Amino acid sequence: MTDDDPPVPEAVLTSASERLEAEDLSLADNEEILHALSELRPVYESDRSYFVLGNYDREPIRRLNLVVDRLNRRSDAYAFRMVDVRGEWENGIQKFCLVADLVTHVVGVAEREPSGFLVEQGLLAGTEEYFEKTHVLKRDYPDEDRSYDWMQDGVFELLETAGRLHRWETETDLVEAVEALP
């Protein structure tokens, strides 16, 4: 890192360093990853930060961007998507874990199978530290009996029990669901 890079909290560097040491990465790879994380300056400067996950297909990404925009309208918050974290990452799980460690909230926007973050849903449900900071905005399809697979339904049930599943059908509902997020 250079003198111009934003300060990174010690706990974040420790967590990132521990994860990186567990991987078989070159020094250059480590430097590139730490530099990419240091570019997330607003995460360190905001009271609340939101890592927003979802489907990047044409229509769903429009709604994903709507969620990011609405969260970024909050004066003390910063929201971003996985693709907003630059750098060449060969390991998407590693990228997800390092970024999820940094933020105060992980927000999933779930739409019809596949929801766009199926692997991450497993990590969110299976890792207590991620589960505790996760909220999912789940699109309901009233004309369909089963819009999601059984594994996703299990994650949704856990989140609903914890009071962190927010349902929506229309974009107006989606905006209201975003407003309900902490």
Secondary structure in CASP SS format (residue, H / E / C, confidence):
PFRMAT SS
TARGET T0000
AUTHOR 0000-0000-0000
METHOD secondary structure of the structure
MODEL  1
M C 1.00
T C 1.00
D C 1.00
D C 1.00
D C 1.00
P C 1.00
P C 1.00
V C 1.00
P C 1.00
E H 1.00
A H 1.00
V H 1.00
L H 1.00
T H 1.00
S H 1.00
A H 1.00
S H 1.00
E H 1.00
R H 1.00
L H 1.00
E H 1.00
A H 1.00
E C 1.00
D C 1.00
L C 1.00
S C 1.00
L H 1.00
A H 1.00
D H 1.00
N H 1.00
E H 1.00
E H 1.00
I H 1.00
L H 1.00
H H 1.00
A H 1.00
L H 1.00
S H 1.00
E C 1.00
L C 1.00
R H 1.00
P H 1.00
V H 1.00
Y H 1.00
E H 1.00
S C 1.00
D C 1.00
R E 1.00
S E 1.00
Y E 1.00
F E 1.00
V E 1.00
L E 1.00
G E 1.00
N C 1.00
Y C 1.00
D C 1.00
R H 1.00
E H 1.00
P H 1.00
I H 1.00
R H 1.00
R H 1.00
L H 1.00
N H 1.00
L H 1.00
V H 1.00
V H 1.00
D H 1.00
R H 1.00
L H 1.00
N H 1.00
R C 1.00
R C 1.00
S C 1.00
D C 1.00
A E 1.00
Y E 1.00
A E 1.00
F E 1.00
R E 1.00
M H 1.00
V H 1.00
D H 1.00
V C 1.00
R C 1.00
G C 1.00
E C 1.00
W C 1.00
E C 1.00
N C 1.00
G H 1.00
I H 1.00
Q H 1.00
K H 1.00
F H 1.00
C H 1.00
L H 1.00
V H 1.00
A H 1.00
D H 1.00
L H 1.00
V C 1.00
T C 1.00
H E 1.00
V E 1.00
V E 1.00
G E 1.00
V E 1.00
A E 1.00
E C 1.00
R C 1.00
E C 1.00
P C 1.00
S C 1.00
G C 1.00
F C 1.00
L H 1.00
V H 1.00
E H 1.00
Q H 1.00
G H 1.00
L H 1.00
L H 1.00
A H 1.00
G H 1.00
T C 1.00
E H 1.00
E H 1.00
Y H 1.00
F H 1.00
E C 1.00
K C 1.00
T E 1.00
H E 1.00
V E 1.00
L E 1.00
K E 1.00
R E 1.00
D C 1.00
Y C 1.00
P C 1.00
D C 1.00
E C 1.00
D C 1.00
R C 1.00
S C 1.00
Y C 1.00
D C 1.00
W H 1.00
M H 1.00
Q H 1.00
D H 1.00
G H 1.00
V H 1.00
F H 1.00
E H 1.00
L H 1.00
L H 1.00
E H 1.00
T H 1.00
A C 1.00
G C 1.00
R C 1.00
L E 1.00
H E 1.00
R E 1.00
W E 1.00
E C 1.00
T C 1.00
E H 1.00
T H 1.00
D H 1.00
L H 1.00
V H 1.00
E H 1.00
A H 1.00
V H 1.00
E H 1.00
A C 1.00
L C 1.00
P C 1.00
END
